[in-house]
Amino acid sequence: MADGSYTSKVYRKQGGNELVVASGGKVTVEAGGAIILPTADPHVVGALWNNAGTITVSAG
């Protein structure tokens, strides 16, 4: 019997353009997978970007 109270800790928000990782959730990248970061500062506070091979947190 299915549990109606189940809630995933990783889910895509309605509309499909945002992935949410809730408390206790995690994202695993398997062999051959990759996370691609922008190579220019996105000027969004806290956003990550690839600064010539160094992961950098944008100051906004």
C-alpha positions, 0 to 999 in steps of 0.5 A: 500500500502506498504511503500518501505522506511521501515527499521526495527530498529532490524534486523539480518545481512546477514549471520545470526550470528549478531543481530543489534539494530539500534538507536531507536530500543530495545530488549525485553525479555518476561517472561520465556525468558533469555539472557545467558552471558558467565561465563568467560571473553571473552577478547573482549573490551566492551563485557558483561559477568557473573562474579559470578552473576555480569554483568561485562564489559570486558576490553579486 
